[in-house]
C-alpha cells in the first residue's frame, strides 16, 4: 500500500549500471523518434503538467473536512480514503512526467526544477493527509471490521486498513506524524546530492587506450570500457575510475553516512529495534529472510569460487583479478544485436506466457514505452516506471548492442508488464505490488530468454558465451547483490552502535566483505586495495535495504521459470495471476500463490543446482578433444 502511504515517491525498479558506449557521441536529436519514450501520453505539454499540478495543490484543501471524523461512519472514512487515493494517483502521474523528463537529460534545469516542485508538493500532501493513519490507528479493530462489512466499497481499502492496524505499535500521534511528514523535505537530500554529483559534476578523467582511443571514464565510460579485451586497458579503466572516487571518498562517505542517519531517525522515531527491522516491516517481511540470504550465500561461496575458477580458466590468466570480471571469456565471440533484434528475441522467449502477455508486449514496443539509447546527460542504467496507473509503464535503457543489453530489455519488460497487468486488473489502491516481489517478474524474463537462446544455438562457443552470461547474471544478482546487502546491514549496525562511518571506515569494511566473497585470501580472485572504494559507485546503498530483494527474487524466479518451462500444469496461469495481483496480499503470500515459498531455503538451493548445471556443461565443452 505504498501508493497510499509514501506520497512523495514513485517506485523505479530494476535499476542497473549497464553499458553506455554511445553516450559520448550520440546527441538526443540524432536518435530516431520511435526509439524515444512518448511522455506526451502523460501530459501534452509542460503547461498541461503545471495546470494539473496546480489543480492537485488546490484540492489538498479538501482534507480538513474529514479531520477528526473518520471514525464517525463508514461513509466518512470511505470519502477520505477515496480523496487520498485519487490525489495520489494524479501525483504519481505528475512525478512520472517530471522525473522522466529530468532523467532523459539531467543537465536540464527546468526539468530538475519541476521534479523538485513535486517533491515539495509531496511534503505538503503528506502533511495535509497526516491525520489519516493516526485516526485509523486510534480506531478499534472491531469497529473497522464492522465499517468494512457495512460498506462494501471499503473492501478495496481492507488491506491498507488491516496493515495500519498490524503496525499500530509503530504509529505516532497525529501531531508527531505531521512532523515526520514535514521532515521528508530533507529526507531525500543525501541521494539527490549523490545522484547529481556522481552523474553530472564529478570530474571524471580521460585515459588513452591501447587502440589509440581517448576514453572518458565517467560512469557510462566505466561500464563500457571495463569489458575491454585488452587486460592493460581494463586495469587502466579501473585505476582511473576508482582513483577518482577515492579522491572524493570523504565527501561520498559523508553523503552515505547522512543517508544511514536518516534511516536511523525514522527507525528510532517509530520504535523499531533496528533500521533493518524498520525497512522490512513495511512489507511484513521477517528479518530472518534477510539474514538467511546472507547465511546461505556465505555457506555457498565454494560454488561462487568454482565460477571464478572457471572464469580464470577461460581467460587463460595466471591470477584472476577484479578488473577481469566483466570482459568476454569466449575468444572470438562478439555477439552484437540491434534494438529490433532484441525486441524479436524477447517476444520469442516470452511465448510460453500466452497471448495476453504477447499482446501487451507488442503494444509496448509499438507505442514508444521505451527510451532506448544513451545520450549526453541521460541518467545511467535502466529502470521501469509503472506508476502512471491510467497510462502505461515506461522503460529507460542505455542500449549498447550487447547480449547484456538484450537481457536488460527482457528484464525491464518483466517489470513493466508486472505493472501493466496489476494496473489493469487491480483497483488503484491495490495495484502497487510490494518491492519485495518487484524483481521476480524481471529475472523470470531473463531466465526465459537464456533458455530460448540455448534451445536454438548448437555452436559450442556461442553456447559457452551464453552460459557464461547466465552465470555472470547469477554472480551479479545473487552473490554481488547479497554482498551489497551484507555491506548495507553492517554499515547500519556500525552506526547503530555509535561507531564512525567515515569514507576510510566504509572502504575498510567494504574491503573485508568483498575480499571474503571473491576468495582474495585463498587466491581465487585478487581484489586490489585501490578498488575497495567501489561502495561509492553503488547508488543502491541509498535505497533503504532494497538490494537483497534482487537476490531473493532471482531465486524465486528461477524456481518459477523451471515450472513454466517444464510445462507444469497450471504454472502459467499461476504466474499470470501473480503478476496481476498487485499488492492484494503480503509479498510472501503472493509468491506462495505463484508456487514458491521464500521462507524456506528451497528456492536458493534450486538456484545453486541450476548454477552448477551450467558450469558442468561449460566444463564438458572445454574438456572435449581439441577445445
C-alpha positions as CSV (number, residue, x, y, z in Angstrom):
1,X,0.0,0.0,0.0
2,X,2.9,2.3,-0.5
3,X,0.9,4.3,-3.0
4,X,-1.2,5.5,-0.1
5,X,1.5,6.0,2.4
6,X,4.6,7.3,0.6
7,X,3.0,10.0,-1.4
8,X,6.3,11.8,-2.4
9,X,7.9,8.7,-4.0
10,X,7.4,6.7,-7.2
11,X,8.9,3.3,-7.5
12,X,11.6,3.0,-10.1
13,X,12.6,-0.7,-10.1
14,X,15.2,-2.7,-11.9
15,X,18.0,-0.2,-11.8
16,X,21.2,-1.4,-13.5
17,X,24.5,0.0,-14.2
18,X,24.9,-1.1,-17.8
19,X,27.0,-0.4,-20.9
20,X,26.7,3.1,-22.4
21,X,29.1,3.3,-25.4
22,X,27.2,5.9,-27.4
23,X,26.7,8.4,-24.6
24,X,29.8,10.4,-25.7
25,X,28.9,10.6,-29.4
26,X,25.1,10.4,-30.0
27,X,23.1,13.5,-29.4
28,X,19.4,13.1,-28.5
29,X,18.4,14.9,-31.6
30,X,20.1,12.1,-33.6
31,X,18.0,9.3,-32.0
32,X,15.0,8.1,-34.1
33,X,11.8,9.3,-32.5
34,X,10.5,5.7,-32.4
35,X,13.4,4.9,-30.0
36,X,12.4,7.6,-27.5
37,X,9.6,7.4,-25.0
38,X,6.4,9.3,-25.6
39,X,6.0,11.5,-22.5
40,X,3.1,13.3,-24.1
41,X,1.0,10.3,-23.2
42,X,1.2,11.7,-19.7
43,X,0.8,15.4,-20.4
44,X,0.6,17.1,-23.8
45,X,3.0,19.9,-22.6
46,X,4.7,21.4,-19.6
47,X,1.8,23.8,-19.4
48,X,-0.7,21.0,-19.1
49,X,1.5,19.4,-16.4
50,X,1.6,22.6,-14.5
51,X,-2.2,23.0,-14.7
52,X,-2.6,19.5,-13.3
53,X,-0.1,20.2,-10.5
54,X,-1.9,23.4,-9.6
55,X,-5.3,21.6,-9.5
56,X,-3.9,18.9,-7.3
57,X,-2.4,21.5,-4.9
58,X,-5.7,23.3,-4.7
59,X,-7.5,20.0,-3.9
60,X,-5.3,19.3,-0.9
61,X,-7.6,21.9,0.8
62,X,-10.3,19.3,0.8
63,X,-8.7,17.2,3.5
64,X,-9.6,19.3,6.6
65,X,-13.3,18.5,6.2
66,X,-12.5,14.9,7.2
67,X,-10.1,15.5,10.0
68,X,-11.3,14.1,13.3
69,X,-14.3,12.5,11.7
70,X,-13.0,9.2,10.2
71,X,-14.4,7.1,13.0
72,X,-17.9,8.7,12.7
73,X,-19.2,6.5,9.9
74,X,-18.1,4.1,7.0
75,X,-19.1,6.9,4.6
76,X,-16.8,9.4,6.1
77,X,-13.9,7.0,6.1
78,X,-14.5,6.0,2.5
79,X,-14.8,9.5,1.2
80,X,-11.5,10.5,2.8
81,X,-9.7,7.4,1.5
82,X,-11.1,8.0,-2.0
83,X,-9.8,11.5,-1.9
84,X,-6.4,10.4,-0.8
85,X,-6.3,7.7,-3.5
86,X,-7.5,10.0,-6.3
87,X,-5.0,12.7,-5.5
88,X,-2.1,10.3,-5.1
89,X,-3.0,8.7,-8.5
90,X,-2.6,12.1,-10.1
91,X,0.5,12.9,-8.0
92,X,2.2,9.7,-9.3
93,X,1.5,10.7,-12.9
94,X,2.9,14.2,-12.3
95,X,6.0,12.8,-10.7
96,X,6.4,10.3,-13.5
97,X,6.5,13.1,-16.1
98,X,8.8,15.4,-14.2
99,X,11.3,12.6,-13.2
100,X,11.5,11.1,-16.6
101,X,11.9,14.5,-18.3
102,X,14.8,15.1,-15.9
103,X,16.3,11.6,-16.4
104,X,16.5,12.0,-20.2
105,X,18.8,14.9,-19.6
106,X,20.0,15.6,-16.1
107,X,21.5,18.8,-17.2
108,X,18.0,20.2,-17.9
109,X,17.5,22.7,-15.0
110,X,13.8,23.3,-15.9
111,X,13.0,19.5,-15.6
112,X,15.0,19.2,-12.4
113,X,13.1,22.2,-11.0
114,X,9.8,20.5,-11.9
115,X,10.9,17.4,-10.0
116,X,11.9,19.5,-7.0
117,X,8.5,21.3,-7.1
118,X,6.8,17.9,-6.9
119,X,9.0,16.9,-4.0
120,X,7.8,19.9,-2.1
121,X,4.2,19.3,-3.1
122,X,4.6,15.7,-1.9
123,X,5.6,17.0,1.5
124,X,2.5,19.3,1.6
125,X,0.4,16.3,0.5
126,X,1.7,14.1,3.3
127,X,1.3,16.9,5.8
128,X,-2.3,17.6,4.7
129,X,-3.2,13.9,5.0
130,X,-1.0,13.0,8.0
131,X,-4.1,12.8,10.3
132,X,-5.5,9.7,8.4
133,X,-3.3,7.0,9.8
134,X,-3.3,8.2,13.4
135,X,-7.1,8.3,13.3
136,X,-7.3,4.8,11.8
137,X,-4.7,3.6,14.4
138,X,-7.0,5.0,17.2
139,X,-10.0,3.1,15.9
140,X,-10.9,-0.2,17.4
141,X,-10.2,-3.2,15.1
142,X,-13.7,-4.5,15.5
143,X,-15.1,-1.1,14.5
144,X,-13.0,-1.1,11.3
145,X,-14.2,-4.6,10.5
146,X,-17.8,-3.5,11.0
147,X,-17.3,-0.5,8.8
148,X,-16.0,-2.8,6.0
149,X,-18.9,-5.2,6.5
150,X,-21.4,-2.3,6.4
151,X,-20.0,-0.6,3.3
152,X,-18.7,-2.9,0.6
153,X,-16.9,-0.1,-1.2
154,X,-14.4,0.0,1.7
155,X,-13.3,-3.5,0.7
156,X,-10.7,-2.1,-1.7
157,X,-9.0,-0.5,1.3
158,X,-9.2,-3.6,3.6
159,X,-5.5,-4.5,3.0
160,X,-4.5,-0.9,3.8
161,X,-6.6,-0.6,6.9
162,X,-5.5,-4.0,8.3
163,X,-1.9,-3.2,7.6
164,X,-2.1,0.0,9.6
165,X,-3.6,-2.0,12.5
166,X,-0.8,-4.5,12.1
167,X,1.8,-1.8,12.6
168,X,-0.1,0.0,15.2
169,X,2.7,-0.1,17.7
170,X,4.9,1.9,15.4
171,X,2.4,4.6,14.5
172,X,2.6,8.0,16.2
173,X,0.2,10.7,17.2
174,X,-1.4,13.0,14.6
175,X,0.9,15.9,15.6
176,X,4.0,13.6,15.5
177,X,3.0,12.1,12.2
178,X,2.7,15.7,10.8
179,X,6.2,16.5,12.0
180,X,7.6,13.3,10.3
181,X,5.8,14.2,7.1
182,X,7.4,17.6,7.1
183,X,10.8,16.0,7.7
184,X,10.7,14.4,4.3
185,X,11.7,17.8,2.8
186,X,15.2,16.8,3.9
187,X,14.9,13.0,3.7
188,X,16.0,12.6,0.0
189,X,18.9,15.1,0.2
190,X,21.7,12.6,0.6
191,X,20.6,10.6,-2.5
192,X,19.8,13.7,-4.5
193,X,23.2,15.2,-3.9
194,X,24.9,11.9,-4.6
195,X,23.0,11.5,-7.9
196,X,23.7,14.9,-9.2
197,X,27.3,14.9,-8.1
198,X,28.2,11.4,-9.4
199,X,26.2,11.7,-12.7
200,X,26.7,15.4,-13.7
201,X,29.5,17.1,-11.8
202,X,32.2,14.7,-10.6
203,X,35.4,15.4,-12.6
204,X,35.9,12.1,-14.3
205,X,39.3,11.5,-16.1
206,X,40.2,10.6,-19.7
207,X,42.6,7.9,-20.5
208,X,44.4,6.7,-23.6
209,X,43.5,3.1,-24.6
210,X,45.8,0.7,-26.4
211,X,44.0,1.2,-29.6
212,X,44.7,4.9,-29.5
213,X,41.2,5.9,-28.5
214,X,40.7,8.5,-25.8
215,X,38.1,7.4,-23.3
216,X,36.2,9.4,-20.8
217,X,35.9,7.2,-17.7
218,X,32.7,8.6,-16.2
219,X,30.0,6.1,-15.0
220,X,29.0,5.3,-18.6
221,X,32.6,5.0,-19.7
222,X,33.5,2.8,-16.8
223,X,30.6,0.4,-17.6
224,X,31.6,0.2,-21.2
225,X,35.4,0.1,-21.0
226,X,35.7,-2.2,-18.1
227,X,34.8,-5.0,-20.6
228,X,37.7,-4.2,-23.0
229,X,39.5,-7.3,-24.3
230,X,42.9,-5.8,-23.5
231,X,43.8,-6.6,-19.9
232,X,46.0,-3.5,-19.5
233,X,43.1,-1.3,-20.7
234,X,40.8,-2.9,-18.2
235,X,43.2,-2.2,-15.4
236,X,43.7,1.3,-16.5
237,X,40.0,1.9,-16.6
238,X,39.6,0.5,-13.0
239,X,42.5,2.5,-11.7
240,X,41.2,5.8,-13.3
241,X,37.6,5.4,-12.2
242,X,38.2,4.2,-8.6
243,X,41.2,6.5,-8.3
244,X,38.8,9.4,-9.0
245,X,36.2,8.2,-6.5
246,X,39.0,7.7,-3.9
247,X,39.8,11.5,-4.2
248,X,36.3,12.3,-3.1
249,X,35.6,9.4,-0.6
250,X,35.4,11.8,2.3
251,X,32.5,13.7,0.6
252,X,30.9,10.5,-0.7
253,X,31.3,8.8,2.7
254,X,29.6,11.8,4.4
255,X,26.7,11.6,2.0
256,X,26.2,7.9,2.6
257,X,26.5,8.3,6.4
258,X,23.9,11.1,6.2
259,X,21.6,8.6,4.5
260,X,22.2,6.0,7.2
261,X,21.4,8.6,9.9
262,X,18.2,9.4,8.1
263,X,17.3,5.6,8.2
264,X,18.2,5.6,11.9
265,X,16.0,8.6,12.6
266,X,12.9,7.1,11.1
267,X,13.5,3.6,12.7
268,X,14.1,5.0,16.2
269,X,11.2,7.5,15.9
270,X,8.8,4.7,15.1
271,X,10.2,2.4,17.9
272,X,11.9,-0.2,15.8
273,X,14.8,-2.2,17.2
274,X,16.9,-1.6,14.0
275,X,16.9,0.0,10.6
276,X,16.6,-3.4,9.1
277,X,13.5,-4.3,11.1
278,X,12.0,-0.9,10.1
279,X,12.7,-1.4,6.4
280,X,11.4,-4.9,6.2
281,X,8.3,-4.4,8.3
282,X,6.7,-2.2,5.7
283,X,6.0,-5.3,3.6
284,X,5.7,-7.7,6.6
285,X,9.0,-9.5,5.7
286,X,10.6,-11.4,8.6
287,X,14.1,-10.2,9.4
288,X,15.1,-13.9,9.2
289,X,14.6,-13.9,5.4
290,X,17.3,-11.2,5.0
291,X,19.7,-12.9,7.5
292,X,19.1,-16.3,5.9
293,X,20.0,-15.0,2.5
294,X,23.4,-13.7,3.7
295,X,23.9,-17.0,5.6
296,X,23.0,-19.1,2.5
297,X,25.3,-17.2,0.3
298,X,28.3,-17.3,2.7
299,X,27.7,-21.1,3.0
300,X,27.8,-21.5,-0.8
301,X,30.9,-19.3,-1.6
302,X,32.6,-22.5,-2.8
303,X,30.1,-22.6,-5.7
304,X,30.8,-18.9,-6.4
305,X,34.6,-19.7,-6.3
306,X,34.0,-22.5,-8.8
307,X,32.5,-19.9,-11.1
308,X,35.5,-17.6,-10.6
309,X,37.9,-20.5,-11.2
310,X,36.1,-21.3,-14.5
311,X,36.4,-17.6,-15.4
312,X,40.1,-17.8,-14.8
313,X,40.5,-20.9,-16.9
314,X,38.6,-19.4,-19.8
315,X,40.6,-16.2,-19.7
316,X,43.9,-18.2,-19.5
317,X,45.4,-15.9,-16.8
318,X,47.7,-17.0,-14.1
319,X,45.9,-14.8,-11.5
320,X,42.3,-13.7,-11.8
321,X,41.9,-10.1,-10.8
322,X,38.8,-8.0,-10.0
323,X,39.2,-6.0,-13.2
324,X,38.9,-9.2,-15.3
325,X,35.4,-10.0,-14.2
326,X,33.5,-8.0,-16.9
327,X,35.3,-9.0,-20.1
328,X,34.1,-11.7,-22.5
329,X,35.8,-15.0,-21.7
330,X,35.0,-16.8,-25.0
331,X,37.6,-15.8,-27.6
332,X,36.3,-14.7,-31.0
333,X,32.7,-14.4,-29.9
334,X,31.4,-10.8,-30.3
335,X,27.6,-11.1,-30.3
336,X,26.0,-7.8,-31.4
337,X,22.3,-7.0,-31.5
338,X,20.2,-4.2,-32.8
339,X,17.2,-3.0,-30.7
340,X,14.9,-4.7,-33.3
341,X,16.8,-7.9,-32.7
342,X,16.4,-7.5,-29.0
343,X,12.6,-7.0,-29.4
344,X,12.2,-10.1,-31.5
345,X,14.3,-12.2,-29.2
346,X,12.2,-11.0,-26.2
347,X,8.9,-11.7,-28.0
348,X,10.0,-15.2,-28.9
349,X,11.3,-16.0,-25.4
350,X,8.0,-14.9,-23.8
351,X,5.7,-17.0,-25.9
352,X,5.2,-19.6,-23.1
353,X,3.3,-17.0,-21.2
354,X,0.5,-16.9,-23.6
355,X,-1.4,-14.5,-26.0
356,X,-2.3,-11.8,-23.5
357,X,1.3,-11.3,-22.4
358,X,2.4,-11.3,-26.0
359,X,-0.2,-8.7,-26.9
360,X,0.8,-6.4,-24.1
361,X,4.5,-6.7,-25.1
362,X,3.8,-5.8,-28.7
363,X,1.8,-2.8,-27.5
364,X,4.7,-1.5,-25.5
365,X,7.1,-1.9,-28.5
366,X,4.7,-0.2,-30.9
367,X,3.7,2.7,-28.7
368,X,7.0,4.2,-27.5
369,X,7.1,3.0,-23.9
370,X,10.9,2.8,-24.2
371,X,13.7,5.4,-24.3
372,X,16.4,3.2,-25.9
373,X,19.8,4.8,-26.4
374,X,22.4,6.6,-24.2
375,X,22.7,10.3,-24.8
376,X,24.7,13.1,-23.1
377,X,23.2,13.9,-19.7
378,X,20.9,10.9,-19.6
379,X,20.6,9.0,-16.4
380,X,22.8,5.9,-16.4
381,X,21.5,2.4,-16.1
382,X,18.0,1.2,-16.7
383,X,14.6,1.1,-15.0
384,X,10.9,0.6,-15.4
385,X,8.4,3.1,-14.1
386,X,4.9,1.7,-13.8
387,X,3.4,4.3,-11.5
388,X,1.3,6.1,-14.1
389,X,-1.8,4.0,-13.4
390,X,-4.0,5.4,-16.1
391,X,-1.4,5.5,-18.9
392,X,1.2,2.7,-19.3
393,X,4.6,1.8,-18.0
394,X,7.8,3.4,-19.3
395,X,11.3,2.0,-19.6
396,X,14.6,3.8,-19.6
397,X,17.5,1.9,-21.3
398,X,21.1,2.7,-22.3
399,X,21.2,0.1,-25.1
400,X,24.6,-0.7,-26.4
401,X,24.0,-3.8,-28.6
402,X,25.5,-6.5,-26.4
403,X,23.7,-9.6,-25.1
404,X,23.6,-7.9,-21.7
405,X,21.5,-5.1,-23.2
406,X,19.1,-7.6,-24.7
407,X,18.8,-9.3,-21.3
408,X,18.2,-5.9,-19.7
409,X,15.4,-5.2,-22.1
410,X,13.8,-8.5,-21.2
411,X,14.3,-7.7,-17.5
412,X,12.7,-4.3,-17.7
413,X,9.8,-5.6,-19.8
414,X,9.2,-8.0,-16.9
415,X,8.8,-5.1,-14.6
416,X,6.7,-3.2,-17.0
417,X,4.2,-6.0,-17.7
418,X,4.0,-6.7,-14.0
419,X,2.8,-3.1,-13.6
420,X,0.7,-3.4,-16.7
421,X,-1.2,-6.4,-15.6
422,X,-1.5,-5.3,-12.0
423,X,-2.8,-1.8,-13.0
424,X,-5.2,-3.4,-15.5
425,X,-6.6,-6.0,-13.0
426,X,-6.5,-4.3,-9.6
427,X,-8.1,-1.0,-8.5
428,X,-5.6,1.7,-7.8
429,X,-5.3,1.2,-4.0
430,X,-4.2,-2.4,-4.7
431,X,-2.3,-2.0,-7.9
432,X,1.2,-1.2,-6.5
433,X,3.0,-4.5,-5.9
434,X,5.4,-4.8,-3.0
435,X,9.1,-4.0,-3.6
436,X,9.9,-7.5,-2.3
437,X,8.4,-9.2,-5.3
438,X,9.4,-6.4,-7.8
439,X,12.4,-8.3,-9.2
440,X,10.7,-11.7,-9.6
441,X,9.0,-10.8,-12.9
442,X,12.1,-9.2,-14.3
443,X,14.6,-12.0,-13.6
444,X,11.9,-14.5,-14.6
445,X,12.1,-13.0,-18.1
446,X,15.9,-13.2,-18.1
447,X,15.6,-16.9,-17.4
448,X,13.1,-17.5,-20.3
449,X,15.4,-15.5,-22.6
450,X,18.5,-17.5,-21.9
451,X,16.7,-20.8,-22.1
452,X,15.3,-19.9,-25.5
453,X,18.7,-19.0,-26.8
454,X,20.2,-22.2,-25.6
455,X,17.4,-24.2,-27.3
456,X,18.2,-22.6,-30.6
457,X,22.0,-22.4,-30.6
458,X,24.2,-25.5,-31.0
459,X,27.6,-23.9,-31.6
460,X,29.8,-24.8,-28.6
461,X,31.5,-21.4,-28.5
462,X,28.3,-19.4,-28.6
463,X,26.6,-21.7,-26.1
464,X,29.6,-21.2,-23.8
465,X,29.2,-17.5,-24.2
466,X,25.5,-17.6,-23.3
467,X,26.1,-19.9,-20.4
468,X,28.8,-17.7,-19.0
469,X,26.4,-14.7,-19.5
470,X,23.9,-16.7,-17.4
471,X,26.5,-17.4,-14.7
472,X,27.5,-13.7,-14.8
473,X,23.9,-12.9,-14.1
474,X,23.8,-15.2,-11.0
475,X,27.1,-13.7,-9.9
476,X,25.7,-10.1,-10.3
477,X,22.3,-10.8,-8.9
478,X,22.6,-13.4,-6.2
479,X,26.2,-13.1,-5.0
480,X,27.0,-9.5,-5.7
481,X,23.7,-8.1,-4.5
482,X,23.9,-10.2,-1.3
483,X,27.5,-8.8,-0.9
484,X,25.9,-5.3,-1.1
485,X,23.1,-6.4,1.3
486,X,25.7,-7.5,3.8
487,X,27.6,-4.3,3.5
488,X,24.4,-2.3,3.9
489,X,23.5,-4.2,7.0
490,X,27.0,-3.8,8.5
491,X,27.2,0.0,8.0
492,X,23.8,0.4,9.6
493,X,24.8,-1.9,12.5
494,X,28.0,0.2,13.0
495,X,26.1,3.4,13.1
496,X,23.5,2.0,15.5
497,X,26.4,1.1,17.8
498,X,27.7,4.6,17.6
499,X,30.8,3.8,15.6
500,X,32.1,6.1,12.9
501,X,31.3,5.8,9.2
502,X,33.9,7.9,7.5
503,X,34.9,7.3,3.9
504,X,38.0,5.4,5.2
505,X,35.9,3.2,7.5
506,X,33.4,2.5,4.7
507,X,36.3,1.4,2.4
508,X,37.8,-0.8,5.1
509,X,34.5,-2.5,5.8
510,X,33.8,-3.0,2.1
511,X,37.3,-4.4,1.5
512,X,36.7,-7.0,4.2
513,X,33.5,-8.2,2.7
514,X,34.4,-8.1,-1.0
515,X,37.7,-9.9,-0.4
516,X,35.9,-12.7,1.5
517,X,33.3,-13.1,-1.2
518,X,35.9,-13.2,-4.0
519,X,38.3,-15.5,-2.2
520,X,41.1,-12.9,-2.2
521,X,43.0,-14.6,0.7
522,X,42.5,-18.0,-0.9
523,X,44.0,-16.9,-4.2
524,X,40.6,-17.2,-6.1
525,X,40.4,-13.6,-7.3
526,X,42.7,-10.8,-6.3
527,X,40.9,-7.6,-5.2
528,X,43.4,-4.7,-5.3
529,X,43.1,-2.2,-2.4
530,X,42.5,0.6,-4.9
531,X,39.2,-0.9,-6.0
532,X,37.7,-1.2,-2.5
533,X,36.2,2.3,-2.7
534,X,33.7,0.6,-5.0
535,X,30.9,1.3,-2.4
536,X,31.0,4.9,-3.5
537,X,29.8,3.9,-7.0
538,X,26.8,1.9,-5.9
539,X,23.5,4.0,-5.8
540,X,21.6,1.2,-4.2
541,X,23.0,1.9,-0.8
542,X,20.6,4.9,-0.7
543,X,17.6,2.7,-1.3
544,X,16.9,1.5,2.3
545,X,17.6,-2.2,2.2
546,X,16.4,-2.7,-1.3
547,X,19.2,-4.8,-2.9
548,X,18.7,-8.1,-1.0
549,X,15.4,-8.4,-3.0
550,X,17.4,-8.8,-6.3
551,X,18.8,-12.0,-4.8
552,X,15.6,-13.3,-3.2
553,X,13.6,-12.5,-6.3
554,X,16.2,-14.2,-8.5
555,X,15.9,-17.5,-6.5
556,X,12.1,-17.2,-6.6
557,X,12.0,-16.6,-10.4
558,X,14.5,-19.5,-11.1
559,X,12.0,-21.8,-9.3
560,X,9.0,-20.4,-11.2
561,X,10.7,-20.5,-14.6
562,X,11.6,-24.1,-14.1
563,X,7.9,-24.8,-13.5
564,X,6.7,-22.9,-16.6
565,X,9.4,-24.3,-18.9
566,X,8.7,-27.8,-17.7
567,X,5.0,-27.2,-18.6
568,X,3.9,-28.0,-15.1
569,X,0.1,-28.0,-15.1
570,X,-1.3,-24.6,-14.0
571,X,2.2,-22.9,-13.8
572,X,1.5,-20.3,-16.5
573,X,-1.9,-19.4,-15.1
574,X,-0.5,-19.1,-11.6
575,X,2.3,-16.8,-12.9
576,X,-0.1,-14.5,-14.7
577,X,-2.3,-14.4,-11.6
578,X,0.8,-13.4,-9.6
579,X,1.7,-10.5,-11.9
580,X,-1.9,-9.4,-11.9
581,X,-2.2,-9.4,-8.1
582,X,-0.5,-6.1,-7.4
583,X,-0.5,-5.5,-3.6
584,X,-3.6,-7.5,-2.8
585,X,-1.6,-9.8,-0.5
586,X,1.6,-9.6,1.5
587,X,4.7,-10.5,-0.7
588,X,5.4,-13.8,0.9
589,X,1.8,-14.8,0.3
590,X,1.9,-13.5,-3.3
591,X,4.8,-15.8,-4.0
592,X,3.1,-18.8,-2.4
593,X,0.2,-18.2,-4.8
594,X,2.7,-18.3,-7.7
595,X,4.2,-21.5,-6.3
596,X,7.3,-20.6,-4.4
597,X,8.0,-20.3,-0.6
598,X,10.8,-17.9,0.3
599,X,10.6,-18.7,4.0
600,X,12.5,-22.0,3.1
601,X,15.9,-22.5,1.5
602,X,14.5,-24.5,-1.4
603,X,14.5,-21.6,-4.0
604,X,18.1,-20.8,-3.1
605,X,19.2,-24.4,-3.4
606,X,17.4,-24.8,-6.7
607,X,19.4,-21.8,-8.0
608,X,22.7,-23.4,-6.9
609,X,21.7,-26.5,-8.7
610,X,21.0,-24.5,-11.9
611,X,24.3,-22.7,-11.5
612,X,26.3,-25.9,-11.1
613,X,24.4,-27.4,-14.1
614,X,25.6,-24.6,-16.3
615,X,29.1,-24.9,-15.1
616,X,29.0,-28.7,-15.7
617,X,28.1,-28.0,-19.3
618,X,30.8,-25.5,-19.8
619,X,33.4,-27.8,-18.4
620,X,32.1,-30.6,-20.6
621,X,32.6,-28.4,-23.6
622,X,36.1,-27.4,-22.5
623,X,37.1,-31.0,-21.9
624,X,36.2,-32.1,-25.5
625,X,39.2,-33.1,-27.5
626,X,40.8,-30.1,-29.3
627,X,39.0,-27.5,-27.1
